Amino acid sequence: MTKKPSTPYTPTEIKLKSPVPSDIEIAQEAELKPITLVAEELGLLPEEFDPYGKYIAKVSPAVLDRLGNVPDGKYIDVTAITPTPLGEGKTTTTVGLSQALGAHLGKRVLTAIRQPSQGPTFGIKGGAAGGGYSQVIPMEEFNLHLTGDIHAITAANNLIAAAVETRMYHETYQSDEALFRRLCPPDEDGNREFGIGMLGRLKNLGIDKTDPNELTDEERRRFARLDIDRDTLTWRRATDTNDRLLREITVGQGSKEKDFNLKTSFYITVASELMAVLALATSLQDMRERIGRIVLAMDKNGNPVTVEDVGVAGAATVLMKDTIKPTLMQTLEGSPVFVHAGPFANIAHGNSSIMADMIGLKLADYVITESGFGSDMGMEKFFDIKCRYSGNIPDVVVMVATIRALKMHGGGPKVSAGAPLAPEYEREDLELVSKGMENLMAHIENANHYGVNVVVAINRFHTDSDAELELVRKTCMESGKVVDAVVTNHWEEGGAGSIELGKAVIKAAENESEFKFLYPLDISIKDKIETIAKKIYGADGVEYSPEAEKQIEEYTRLGYDNLPICMAKTHLSLSHDPSLKGRPEGFTVPIRSINASIGAGFLYPLLGTMSTMPGLPTRPAYYDIDIELETGQILGLS
């Protein structure tokens, strides 16, 4: 039997400075291992990865064939309490923990995180490589194009949009027979053949024939005409840029198409179902099948029209074929990182890929992954969607908390991105912290629902007092609901600032856990939604709009009621209302509508108004980004 690699990594020494320089200064001064060395230390063979320059590589899923019988390592998910709009350093904590385990505690660790969208990078949030002395490097490549996965998804998404709308256009102006003749033109001998991309349509129709010349007239008509109901078309175009003016557009304004104009829109690429498909695929074959199952619209008889029906599933998969390979990078202290997939956590499921985790669990003793936003968002979806499809069983939840967020939940003033913090966040206030603990305890209890061991990571900021930090630690330990609660200082000290957190995670991972899903798949759509709303959000109940009621009835008719649920809601509250801080009570969750991501494999209810295309602020981050022309050095990324 092939064995898991056992040799420790070679740590990269970092030289700490005080005060801590900017993230990009730290990243650009860092010493990087050649990616070939990172791959070798991880246990990859030369034929199992493809370098993209000196410091980045793509890893082949074929490594799973070699290591299929190797026992999995420990599986750790990093989540958080309800954040302020500034974020609470979840990625920084994830990277700091990885550095502590790999560089200071001698453990074979791998970190798996999402690839950031260019939308936030050039918008208001900035990059997502961590921060301070706990970063993924090269930071510039991480936050920009990387290996082109998001661009490939954009191309595949827009090919599908063009394919389905073009098919609708031609069906509008051509007879059934003309459509068939053009779809299957005769060769010089008069014989017609199906294109390889058409065979899926035949299978969906239940036609067991591969020769177009053998089809009956009725079969020719059914094959040729999709008969899409225009009002049900849900597929949109995508771009990886925040562009509010693309939220609603009209296409088909050319002289030949003006009689076929269509109201549509763009979403940001990371909100595309193709991104969710990539994140949940377990192989290239699985990705191909999921892409084919994506439902684009309904026909006029109420049947789903899929990407397979349009004949573009194979071509879209070809555009995305290299995206199935996780991207290998490293932390500042030399531990390996997989960067792969980037679905939004408030709309999609907010987790990096199953593929990255599967490979990592075979190569490392500890895989640390991060789920988006708080436990009510990414963590719930990590367990109930991602783990359900992967079969990987988590061992530990690391719950990130900050004094700043606790004060906000305790009744502190509003926190806004780009605005100065109120004085309450700069001085000691034990009362605000104590009141805000209700939010942290709700998130801990959310993790407890799944039977997973919990470690609280209190991410220290320079404005926090020792008394405030000790209050949080002591309250957590006295609750009896966590294995440990540890103050961390990884932003300022790198892995050295997370050694105690690393020890706590090692201890927690050795404890028995009894992982269980929050709900079974065989209950109704409403029962699943209400289970999440009541147990995770703390709601009294759920109310459904007439549109949502109709959609539930339709999805049940189509057999989609056995899918997991991916709730789309605000990340700024445990509830659906971003203004409700702390631990809200006495509220009812409104379900405005429910969308179906059949290729990805979930239904996603919309709680209130959710935008899939963010807008740029008045003062976007791109004002600060430029390039030093003589050296090629990138300036201003954060």
C-alpha positions as CSV (number, residue, x, y, z in Angstrom):
1,M,0.0,0.0,0.0
2,T,1.3,3.5,-0.8
3,K,2.1,5.4,2.3
4,K,1.4,9.0,3.2
5,P,4.6,11.1,3.2
6,S,6.0,11.5,6.6
7,T,8.9,14.0,6.3
8,P,8.4,17.5,7.7
9,Y,8.5,20.6,5.5
10,T,11.5,22.9,5.5
11,P,10.3,26.1,7.2
12,T,10.9,29.5,5.6
13,E,12.3,31.9,8.1
14,I,10.5,35.3,8.3
15,K,12.0,38.4,9.8
16,L,9.4,40.3,11.8
17,K,9.3,44.1,11.8
18,S,7.6,46.5,14.1
19,P,5.5,48.3,13.2
20,V,4.1,45.7,10.8
21,P,4.6,46.9,7.2
22,S,1.8,46.7,4.6
23,D,0.7,43.3,3.4
24,I,2.2,43.9,-0.1
25,E,5.5,45.0,1.4
26,I,5.7,41.9,3.5
27,A,4.8,39.7,0.6
28,Q,7.3,41.3,-1.8
29,E,10.1,41.0,0.7
30,A,9.4,37.3,1.4
31,E,11.7,34.5,0.6
32,L,9.9,31.9,-1.6
33,K,10.7,28.3,-2.1
34,P,10.7,27.1,-5.7
35,I,7.3,25.5,-6.3
36,T,9.1,22.3,-7.3
37,L,10.4,22.1,-3.8
38,V,7.0,22.8,-2.2
39,A,5.5,20.0,-4.4
40,E,8.3,17.6,-3.6
41,E,8.0,18.2,0.2
42,L,4.2,17.7,-0.1
43,G,4.8,14.3,-1.7
44,L,3.9,15.0,-5.3
45,L,5.7,13.2,-8.1
46,P,7.1,15.4,-11.0
47,E,4.4,14.1,-13.4
48,E,1.6,15.1,-10.9
49,F,2.0,18.8,-11.2
50,D,2.6,21.5,-13.9
51,P,4.6,24.6,-12.9
52,Y,3.2,28.0,-13.8
53,G,6.4,29.9,-13.5
54,K,8.7,29.6,-10.5
55,Y,6.3,29.8,-7.6
56,I,2.9,28.4,-8.7
57,A,1.8,25.0,-10.0
58,K,-1.3,23.1,-11.1
59,V,-1.8,19.7,-9.4
60,S,-3.3,16.8,-11.3
61,P,-6.3,14.9,-9.8
62,A,-4.4,11.8,-11.0
63,V,-2.5,11.9,-7.7
64,L,-5.7,10.3,-6.1
65,D,-5.2,7.2,-8.2
66,R,-1.8,6.7,-6.6
67,L,-2.9,7.5,-3.1
68,G,-6.4,6.2,-3.1
69,N,-5.8,3.7,-0.3
70,V,-3.9,6.1,2.0
71,P,-5.8,7.1,5.1
72,D,-7.1,10.6,5.3
73,G,-5.5,13.2,7.5
74,K,-7.4,15.3,10.0
75,Y,-10.0,17.8,8.5
76,I,-10.4,21.2,10.1
77,D,-12.8,24.0,9.0
78,V,-12.1,27.6,10.0
79,T,-15.3,29.7,10.4
80,A,-16.2,32.8,12.4
81,I,-18.8,34.7,14.3
82,T,-21.0,37.2,12.5
83,P,-18.4,39.7,11.1
84,T,-18.3,43.4,10.9
85,P,-18.1,44.8,7.3
86,L,-14.3,44.9,7.9
87,G,-13.9,41.2,8.3
88,E,-12.4,39.5,11.3
89,G,-9.3,38.0,9.9
90,K,-10.6,34.5,9.1
91,T,-8.2,33.9,6.2
92,T,-5.3,35.4,8.2
93,T,-6.2,33.0,11.1
94,T,-6.3,30.1,8.7
95,V,-2.9,30.9,7.3
96,G,-1.4,31.6,10.7
97,L,-2.6,28.2,12.0
98,S,-1.1,26.5,9.0
99,Q,2.2,28.2,9.6
100,A,2.1,27.3,13.3
101,L,1.5,23.6,12.5
102,G,3.9,23.4,9.6
103,A,6.8,25.7,10.6
104,H,6.7,25.5,14.5
105,L,5.1,22.2,15.5
106,G,6.6,20.0,12.8
107,K,3.3,18.8,11.4
108,R,2.5,18.0,7.7
109,V,-0.3,20.5,7.1
110,L,-2.0,21.7,3.9
111,T,-4.2,24.8,3.7
112,A,-7.1,24.8,1.2
113,I,-8.7,28.2,0.4
114,R,-10.8,29.9,-2.2
115,Q,-9.4,32.0,-5.1
116,P,-10.5,35.6,-4.7
117,S,-12.6,37.4,-7.3
118,Q,-11.3,40.5,-9.0
119,G,-14.5,42.2,-8.0
120,P,-13.6,42.7,-4.3
121,T,-9.9,43.0,-5.2
122,F,-10.5,46.1,-7.3
123,G,-13.6,47.2,-5.3
124,I,-13.6,47.9,-1.6
125,K,-12.7,44.8,0.2
126,G,-9.2,44.2,-1.2
127,G,-7.4,40.9,-1.6
128,A,-7.9,37.7,0.2
129,A,-4.4,36.3,0.7
130,G,-4.4,36.7,4.5
131,G,-2.6,39.6,6.1
132,G,0.4,40.8,8.1
133,Y,2.8,37.9,8.7
134,S,0.2,35.2,7.8
135,Q,-0.2,35.3,4.1
136,V,-0.3,33.2,1.0
137,I,2.4,34.2,-1.5
138,P,3.1,35.3,-4.2
139,M,0.3,37.7,-3.0
140,E,0.1,39.6,-6.3
141,E,-0.6,36.5,-8.4
142,F,-3.0,35.2,-5.7
143,N,-5.2,38.3,-5.9
144,L,-5.0,38.7,-9.7
145,H,-5.3,36.2,-12.6
146,L,-3.5,33.3,-10.9
147,T,-3.8,30.4,-13.3
148,G,-6.8,31.7,-15.1
149,D,-9.5,29.5,-13.6
150,I,-12.0,32.3,-13.2
151,H,-11.4,33.5,-16.8
152,A,-12.1,29.9,-18.0
153,I,-15.3,29.8,-16.1
154,T,-16.3,33.2,-17.5
155,A,-15.6,31.9,-21.0
156,A,-17.6,28.7,-20.5
157,N,-20.5,30.6,-18.8
158,N,-20.8,33.0,-21.7
159,L,-20.5,30.3,-24.3
160,I,-23.6,28.6,-22.7
161,A,-25.4,32.0,-22.7
162,A,-24.7,32.5,-26.4
163,A,-25.6,28.9,-27.2
164,V,-29.0,28.9,-25.6
165,E,-30.0,32.4,-26.8
166,T,-28.8,31.6,-30.4
167,R,-30.8,28.4,-30.3
168,M,-33.9,30.3,-29.3
169,Y,-33.3,32.9,-32.1
170,H,-33.0,30.2,-34.8
171,E,-36.0,28.3,-33.5
172,T,-38.1,31.6,-33.8
173,Y,-37.5,31.9,-37.6
174,Q,-37.0,28.3,-38.9
175,S,-39.3,25.4,-39.4
176,D,-38.8,22.1,-37.6
177,E,-37.4,20.4,-40.7
178,A,-35.1,23.4,-41.5
179,L,-33.7,23.3,-38.0
180,F,-33.1,19.6,-38.2
181,R,-31.3,19.9,-41.6
182,R,-29.1,22.6,-40.3
183,L,-28.3,20.9,-37.1
184,C,-27.4,17.6,-38.9
185,P,-26.2,18.7,-42.4
186,P,-25.5,16.0,-44.9
187,D,-22.0,15.1,-46.0
188,E,-21.0,14.8,-49.7
189,D,-22.6,11.4,-49.8
190,G,-25.9,12.6,-48.4
191,N,-25.5,11.0,-45.0
192,R,-26.3,12.9,-41.8
193,E,-24.4,12.5,-38.5
194,F,-25.0,13.8,-35.0
195,G,-22.3,16.0,-33.5
196,I,-20.8,14.4,-30.3
197,G,-22.4,17.2,-28.3
198,M,-25.9,16.2,-29.5
199,L,-25.9,12.8,-28.1
200,G,-26.8,14.0,-24.6
201,R,-30.0,15.6,-26.0
202,L,-31.0,12.3,-27.5
203,K,-30.4,10.6,-24.2
204,N,-32.5,13.2,-22.3
205,L,-35.3,12.6,-24.9
206,G,-35.1,8.8,-24.4
207,I,-34.2,8.2,-28.0
208,D,-31.9,5.2,-28.3
209,K,-30.6,6.0,-31.8
210,T,-27.2,7.4,-33.0
211,D,-28.0,7.7,-36.7
212,P,-30.1,10.8,-37.6
213,N,-31.3,9.1,-40.8
214,E,-33.2,6.6,-38.6
215,L,-35.2,9.1,-36.7
216,T,-39.0,9.3,-37.2
217,D,-40.5,12.7,-38.2
218,E,-41.7,13.1,-34.6
219,E,-38.3,12.3,-33.2
220,R,-36.7,14.8,-35.6
221,R,-39.0,17.5,-34.4
222,R,-38.4,16.8,-30.7
223,F,-34.7,16.7,-31.3
224,A,-34.6,19.9,-33.3
225,R,-36.9,22.2,-31.3
226,L,-36.2,22.9,-27.7
227,D,-39.3,25.2,-27.5
228,I,-37.9,27.2,-24.6
229,D,-40.3,29.4,-22.7
230,R,-38.5,32.8,-22.8
231,D,-39.9,33.9,-19.5
232,T,-38.2,31.0,-17.7
233,L,-34.7,31.5,-19.0
234,T,-32.5,32.0,-15.9
235,W,-29.0,31.7,-17.4
236,R,-27.1,35.0,-17.6
237,R,-23.7,36.2,-18.8
238,A,-20.8,36.7,-16.4
239,T,-17.8,39.0,-15.9
240,D,-15.4,39.0,-13.0
241,T,-15.7,42.8,-12.4
242,N,-18.1,44.7,-10.1
243,D,-20.3,46.5,-12.7
244,R,-23.6,47.7,-11.4
245,L,-24.8,48.9,-14.8
246,L,-24.9,45.3,-16.0
247,R,-27.5,44.3,-13.4
248,E,-30.2,44.7,-16.0
249,I,-29.6,44.9,-19.7
250,T,-31.3,44.3,-23.1
251,V,-29.5,42.2,-25.7
252,G,-30.4,41.8,-29.4
253,Q,-30.2,45.4,-30.6
254,G,-28.4,44.6,-33.9
255,S,-30.2,45.2,-37.2
256,K,-30.8,41.5,-37.7
257,E,-31.7,40.7,-34.1
258,K,-33.8,43.7,-33.1
259,D,-37.0,41.7,-33.4
260,F,-35.5,39.2,-30.9
261,N,-34.3,41.5,-28.1
262,L,-34.2,39.9,-24.7
263,K,-34.0,41.4,-21.2
264,T,-31.2,39.8,-19.3
265,S,-28.4,40.7,-16.9
266,F,-24.8,39.8,-15.9
267,Y,-23.7,38.2,-12.6
268,I,-20.2,38.3,-11.3
269,T,-18.4,35.1,-12.4
270,V,-18.0,33.7,-8.9
271,A,-21.8,33.7,-8.6
272,S,-22.1,31.5,-11.7
273,E,-23.4,28.0,-11.2
274,L,-20.3,26.8,-13.0
275,M,-18.1,28.1,-10.1
276,A,-20.3,26.0,-7.7
277,V,-20.0,23.0,-10.0
278,L,-16.2,23.3,-10.0
279,A,-16.1,23.6,-6.2
280,L,-18.3,20.4,-5.7
281,A,-16.9,18.2,-8.5
282,T,-15.0,15.1,-7.4
283,S,-13.5,14.4,-10.8
284,L,-13.3,15.7,-14.4
285,Q,-16.1,13.2,-15.3
286,D,-18.2,14.4,-12.4
287,M,-17.7,18.0,-13.5
288,R,-18.7,17.1,-17.1
289,E,-21.9,15.5,-15.8
290,R,-22.8,18.3,-13.5
291,I,-22.3,20.9,-16.3
292,G,-24.7,18.8,-18.5
293,R,-27.3,18.8,-15.8
294,I,-27.5,22.6,-15.3
295,V,-31.0,23.7,-16.0
296,L,-31.2,26.9,-18.2
297,A,-34.9,27.3,-18.7
298,M,-38.2,25.3,-19.0
299,D,-39.8,24.4,-22.3
300,K,-43.4,25.3,-23.1
301,N,-44.6,21.9,-21.7
302,G,-42.9,22.5,-18.3
303,N,-39.9,20.3,-18.8
304,P,-36.4,21.4,-17.9
305,V,-34.0,22.4,-20.7
306,T,-30.4,21.6,-19.7
307,V,-26.9,22.5,-21.0
308,E,-26.8,19.0,-22.4
309,D,-30.0,19.7,-24.4
310,V,-28.4,22.7,-25.9
311,G,-25.4,20.6,-27.0
312,V,-22.8,22.8,-25.3
313,A,-21.9,20.8,-22.2
314,G,-18.9,19.2,-23.8
315,A,-17.5,22.4,-25.2
316,A,-18.0,24.2,-21.8
317,T,-16.1,21.4,-20.1
318,V,-13.3,21.7,-22.6
319,L,-13.0,25.4,-21.7
320,M,-12.9,24.4,-18.0
321,K,-10.8,21.3,-18.2
322,D,-7.7,22.7,-16.4
323,T,-9.8,24.3,-13.7
324,I,-10.3,20.9,-12.1
325,K,-6.6,21.0,-11.0
326,P,-6.0,22.8,-7.7
327,T,-3.4,25.6,-7.7
328,L,-0.4,25.0,-5.5
329,M,1.2,28.0,-3.6
330,Q,2.8,28.5,-0.2
331,T,2.5,30.5,3.0
332,L,5.1,33.0,4.1
333,E,6.7,30.3,6.3
334,G,6.7,27.7,3.5
335,S,3.7,25.4,4.2
336,P,1.8,24.3,1.1
337,V,-1.5,25.9,0.1
338,F,-4.1,24.8,-2.4
339,V,-6.1,27.7,-3.9
340,H,-9.1,26.3,-5.8
341,A,-12.6,27.6,-6.7
342,G,-14.2,30.7,-5.3
343,P,-18.0,30.6,-4.9
344,F,-19.6,33.4,-2.9
345,A,-20.8,32.4,0.5
346,N,-23.9,34.6,0.7
347,I,-25.2,33.3,-2.7
348,A,-23.5,30.0,-3.4
349,H,-21.9,27.6,-0.8
350,G,-18.8,29.7,0.0
351,N,-16.2,27.0,0.2
352,S,-13.1,26.0,-1.8
353,S,-13.1,22.8,-3.8
354,I,-13.8,19.2,-2.8
355,M,-10.9,18.3,-5.1
356,A,-8.4,20.3,-3.2
357,D,-9.5,18.8,0.1
358,M,-9.5,15.2,-1.3
359,I,-5.9,15.5,-2.5
360,G,-4.8,17.3,0.6
361,L,-6.2,14.7,3.0
362,K,-4.1,12.0,1.2
363,L,-0.9,14.1,1.3
364,A,-1.0,15.8,4.7
365,D,-1.8,14.9,8.3
366,Y,-3.9,18.1,8.7
367,V,-6.0,19.9,6.1
368,I,-7.2,23.3,7.1
369,T,-9.9,24.8,5.0
370,E,-12.0,27.9,5.4
371,S,-15.7,28.5,4.9
372,G,-17.0,31.9,4.0
373,F,-18.4,34.4,6.6
374,G,-19.9,33.0,9.8
375,S,-21.1,29.6,10.9
376,D,-24.6,30.4,9.7
377,M,-23.3,30.9,6.2
378,G,-20.2,29.0,4.9
379,M,-19.9,26.5,7.8
380,E,-23.5,25.3,7.5
381,K,-23.1,24.9,3.8
382,F,-19.7,23.2,4.2
383,F,-21.2,20.5,6.4
384,D,-24.6,20.1,4.7
385,I,-23.6,20.5,1.1
386,K,-19.8,20.1,0.6
387,C,-19.3,17.2,3.1
388,R,-22.4,15.5,1.9
389,Y,-21.0,15.3,-1.7
390,S,-17.4,14.6,-0.8
391,G,-18.0,12.1,2.0
392,N,-15.1,13.7,4.0
393,I,-15.8,13.8,7.7
394,P,-14.6,17.0,9.6
395,D,-12.8,16.7,12.9
396,V,-12.5,20.2,14.2
397,V,-14.1,23.6,13.8
398,V,-12.0,26.7,14.5
399,M,-14.3,29.6,15.4
400,V,-12.7,33.0,14.8
401,A,-13.8,35.9,17.0
402,T,-12.6,39.4,17.5
403,I,-13.1,41.9,20.3
404,R,-14.2,44.5,17.7
405,A,-17.0,42.2,16.4
406,L,-18.2,41.3,19.9
407,K,-18.4,44.9,20.9
408,M,-20.5,45.6,17.8
409,H,-22.9,42.7,18.7
410,G,-23.0,44.0,22.3
411,G,-24.5,47.3,21.1
412,G,-21.5,49.2,19.9
413,P,-21.7,51.9,17.2
414,K,-22.1,51.0,13.5
415,V,-18.9,49.7,11.8
416,S,-18.6,50.8,8.2
417,A,-15.9,49.9,5.6
418,G,-13.8,53.0,4.8
419,A,-15.0,55.0,7.8
420,P,-13.0,55.6,11.1
421,L,-13.8,53.3,14.0
422,A,-15.8,54.8,16.9
423,P,-13.9,55.3,20.1
424,E,-15.6,52.4,21.8
425,Y,-13.6,50.1,19.5
426,E,-10.3,51.7,20.5
427,R,-10.7,51.5,24.3
428,E,-11.5,48.8,26.9
429,D,-15.2,48.1,27.4
430,L,-15.9,44.8,29.2
431,E,-19.6,45.4,29.2
432,L,-19.9,45.6,25.4
433,V,-17.7,42.5,25.1
434,S,-19.8,40.6,27.6
435,K,-23.1,41.5,25.9
436,G,-21.6,40.6,22.5
437,M,-20.7,37.1,23.7
438,E,-24.3,36.0,22.9
439,N,-23.3,36.1,19.2
440,L,-20.2,34.0,19.7
441,M,-22.1,31.4,21.8
442,A,-24.8,31.1,19.1
443,H,-22.1,30.3,16.5
444,I,-20.4,27.7,18.9
445,E,-23.8,26.1,19.4
446,N,-24.2,25.9,15.6
447,A,-21.1,23.9,15.3
448,N,-22.2,21.7,18.3
449,H,-25.3,20.7,16.2
450,Y,-23.0,18.8,14.0
451,G,-21.1,17.0,16.7
452,V,-17.7,18.5,15.8
453,N,-15.1,19.6,18.3
454,V,-14.8,23.4,18.6
455,V,-11.7,25.5,19.3
456,V,-12.2,29.3,19.6
457,A,-9.5,31.5,18.0
458,I,-9.6,35.0,19.5
459,N,-7.8,37.1,16.8
460,R,-6.0,39.8,18.8
461,F,-5.9,43.4,17.5
462,H,-3.5,46.0,19.0
463,T,-6.6,47.8,20.5
464,D,-7.7,44.8,22.6
465,S,-7.0,44.8,26.3
466,D,-5.8,41.7,28.2
467,A,-8.9,41.9,30.3
468,E,-11.2,41.8,27.3
469,L,-9.4,38.9,25.8
470,E,-9.4,36.9,29.0
471,L,-13.2,37.6,29.4
472,V,-13.9,36.0,26.1
473,R,-11.5,33.0,26.8
474,K,-13.0,32.4,30.2
475,T,-16.6,32.6,29.1
476,C,-16.0,30.2,26.3
477,M,-14.3,27.6,28.6
478,E,-16.9,27.9,31.3
479,S,-19.7,27.2,28.7
480,G,-18.4,23.6,28.4
481,K,-19.1,23.8,24.7
482,V,-15.6,24.1,23.4
483,V,-12.4,22.1,23.6
484,D,-10.3,25.2,24.0
485,A,-10.3,29.0,23.5
486,V,-7.0,30.6,22.6
487,V,-5.8,34.1,21.9
488,T,-3.8,34.4,18.7
489,N,-1.4,37.0,17.3
490,H,-0.5,35.6,13.9
491,W,-1.0,38.9,12.0
492,E,1.9,40.4,14.0
493,E,4.0,37.3,14.7
494,G,3.2,34.8,11.9
495,G,3.0,31.2,12.9
496,A,4.7,31.9,16.2
497,G,1.6,33.8,17.2
498,S,-0.6,30.8,16.6
499,I,1.4,28.0,18.3
500,E,-1.1,27.7,21.2
501,L,-3.9,27.6,18.7
502,G,-2.1,24.8,16.8
503,K,-1.7,22.8,20.0
504,A,-5.3,23.2,20.7
505,V,-6.3,22.0,17.3
506,I,-4.1,19.0,17.5
507,K,-5.7,18.1,20.9
508,A,-9.2,18.7,19.6
509,A,-8.5,16.5,16.5
510,E,-7.6,13.6,18.7
511,N,-10.9,13.8,20.6
512,E,-13.9,11.6,19.5
513,S,-16.4,13.4,17.4
514,E,-19.9,12.3,16.2
515,F,-20.4,14.2,13.0
516,K,-24.0,14.3,11.7
517,F,-25.8,16.4,9.1
518,L,-28.4,19.0,10.3
519,Y,-31.1,17.4,8.2
520,P,-31.7,14.3,6.0
521,L,-32.3,14.7,2.3
522,D,-35.5,12.8,2.2
523,I,-37.6,15.4,4.0
524,S,-39.5,18.1,2.2
525,I,-38.0,21.4,0.9
526,K,-39.9,23.4,3.5
527,D,-38.8,21.1,6.3
528,K,-35.1,21.6,5.3
529,I,-35.5,25.3,5.1
530,E,-37.2,25.6,8.4
531,T,-34.6,23.3,10.1
532,I,-31.8,25.7,9.0
533,A,-33.8,28.8,9.9
534,K,-34.7,27.6,13.4
535,K,-31.6,25.7,14.5
536,I,-28.9,27.8,12.8
537,Y,-30.4,31.3,12.7
538,G,-32.6,31.1,15.8
539,A,-35.8,32.1,13.9
540,D,-39.3,31.5,15.2
541,G,-40.5,30.4,11.7
542,V,-40.5,30.9,8.0
543,E,-42.9,32.6,5.6
544,Y,-43.0,32.0,1.9
545,S,-44.0,34.4,-0.9
546,P,-46.5,33.2,-3.4
547,E,-43.7,32.8,-5.9
548,A,-41.7,30.7,-3.5
549,E,-44.7,28.5,-2.8
550,K,-45.2,27.9,-6.6
551,Q,-41.5,27.1,-7.0
552,I,-41.5,24.6,-4.2
553,E,-44.4,22.8,-5.8
554,E,-42.7,22.9,-9.2
555,Y,-39.3,21.6,-7.9
556,T,-41.1,18.8,-6.0
557,R,-42.9,17.8,-9.2
558,L,-39.5,17.7,-11.0
559,G,-37.9,15.6,-8.3
560,Y,-35.6,18.3,-7.1
561,D,-36.9,18.1,-3.5
562,N,-34.2,15.6,-2.5
563,L,-31.4,18.2,-2.9
564,P,-29.7,20.0,0.0
565,I,-30.5,23.7,0.6
566,C,-28.1,26.6,0.1
567,M,-29.6,29.6,1.8
568,A,-28.8,33.0,0.2
569,K,-28.9,35.7,2.9
570,T,-26.9,38.5,4.5
571,H,-23.7,37.6,6.3
572,L,-24.0,40.6,8.6
573,S,-26.6,39.0,10.9
574,L,-27.6,35.6,12.2
575,S,-31.0,36.5,10.8
576,H,-32.1,37.7,7.4
577,D,-31.9,41.4,8.5
578,P,-28.4,42.9,8.5
579,S,-29.5,45.4,11.2
580,L,-30.2,42.7,13.7
581,K,-27.0,42.2,15.7
582,G,-26.0,40.0,18.6
583,R,-28.3,36.9,18.9
584,P,-31.6,38.0,17.3
585,E,-34.9,36.5,18.7
586,G,-38.5,36.6,17.7
587,F,-38.0,37.0,14.0
588,T,-39.5,35.2,11.0
589,V,-37.4,34.4,7.9
590,P,-39.0,35.5,4.6
591,I,-38.3,33.4,1.6
592,R,-38.7,35.6,-1.5
593,S,-38.0,33.0,-4.1
594,I,-36.1,29.8,-4.6
595,N,-33.7,29.1,-7.4
596,A,-32.4,25.7,-8.6
597,S,-28.8,24.9,-9.2
598,I,-29.3,21.4,-10.5
599,G,-25.8,21.0,-11.9
600,A,-24.2,22.1,-8.6
601,G,-26.7,20.0,-6.8
602,F,-28.7,22.3,-4.5
603,L,-31.7,24.6,-4.2
604,Y,-31.0,28.2,-3.0
605,P,-33.8,30.2,-1.4
606,L,-33.4,34.0,-1.4
607,L,-34.0,35.7,1.9
608,G,-34.7,39.3,0.9
609,T,-32.9,41.0,-1.9
610,M,-29.6,39.5,-2.9
611,S,-27.5,41.0,-5.7
612,T,-25.4,38.7,-7.8
613,M,-23.6,41.7,-9.3
614,P,-21.8,43.9,-6.8
615,G,-21.3,47.6,-7.6
616,L,-18.1,49.7,-7.3
617,P,-17.9,52.3,-4.5
618,T,-17.2,55.9,-5.1
619,R,-13.6,55.3,-4.1
620,P,-12.6,51.8,-5.4
621,A,-9.4,50.0,-4.5
622,Y,-8.1,50.3,-8.1
623,Y,-7.2,53.9,-7.5
624,D,-4.3,52.6,-5.4
625,I,-3.1,49.9,-7.8
626,D,-0.4,50.5,-10.4
627,I,2.9,49.0,-11.7
628,E,6.5,50.2,-11.4
629,L,7.5,50.3,-15.0
630,E,11.2,49.9,-14.6
631,T,11.0,46.9,-12.2
632,G,7.6,45.4,-13.0
633,Q,6.7,45.6,-9.3
634,I,3.0,45.8,-8.6
635,L,2.0,48.6,-6.3
636,G,-1.0,49.2,-4.0
637,L,-2.6,45.7,-3.6
638,S,-4.0,45.1,-0.1
